[in-house]
Amino acid sequence: MQAATVSARDLVVLATPEEPYKFVQNGVSKGIDVEVLDEVMRRLGLSYSLAFVDSGTRIQQEARAGRADMLLLFSKKQDRMEYLVYPQESYIDISWSFFIRAEDAGSIHFENYNDLKGLQIGITQDFSYTPEFLASGLNFQTIASNKLQIGMLLAKRVDAVPMNTISTLYEEKKAGRLDKLATLPLPLITKPYYNVFAKASTFPEIESLPERYDATIREMQTDGTLDAILVKYLGRRPGGDHRGGS
């Protein structure tokens, strides 16, 4: 897919840094969203500039003012739709999945909370979980720090822990422990996130860009490009064998 015309300027893209989605390492922009964005823009024949801003509120203000054309990784909220255009396609679901030991993958199942009865479930102190989960009557073991959960799981102190799917896969891949872990297919909670466009943008042909973006994302889903990027950072596609911002 190629753009019909050459744009007069770069598409201005803003993002809040967060591994493994978008971050800077040794002066180079990296991450799942960065690689997806780079490939989308290449296929569309568009040039872009990417800047990182620590505040999600700030980049939304920039979009409202027309100083940003595109923002990376936003959940859909009604008030945001007043000044942001959401595409149809989302390639990232922010999910919380139950992680278990790989050796237990055939013996632990999760269709409803009754399937987890009799297991020790690790939860983190002061974390917000769904009311249904907290009222499920499961055997909870409260742990002070979320960073200790996988260690407790592998030490067989707990049997399952709900964790942010993508962040945990990324960290455990770096730690070399991914082969010791599995995720249960049904996530505790999941929500799609989108790369969005500013309604106040003055970028040439901005009105047609979300549709062209959607077509390119679907193309990348079909040809395996998206899966390859996810596997590069996470070691496996979230929710493949085990699918699962601002």
Secondary structure, DSSP 8 states (H G I E B T S, - for coil): ---SS--SS-EEEEE--BTTTBEEETTEEESHHHHHHHHHHHHHT--EEEEE-S-HHHHHHHHHTTS-SEEEEEE--GGGGGTEE--S---EEEEEEEEEEGGGTTT---SSGGGGTTSEEEEETT----HHHHTS--EEEEES-GGGHHHHHHTTS-SBEEEEHHHHHHHHHHHT-GGGEEE-SS-SEEEEEEEEEETT---TTGGGHHHHHHHHHHHHHHTTHHHHHHHHHHSS-TTS------
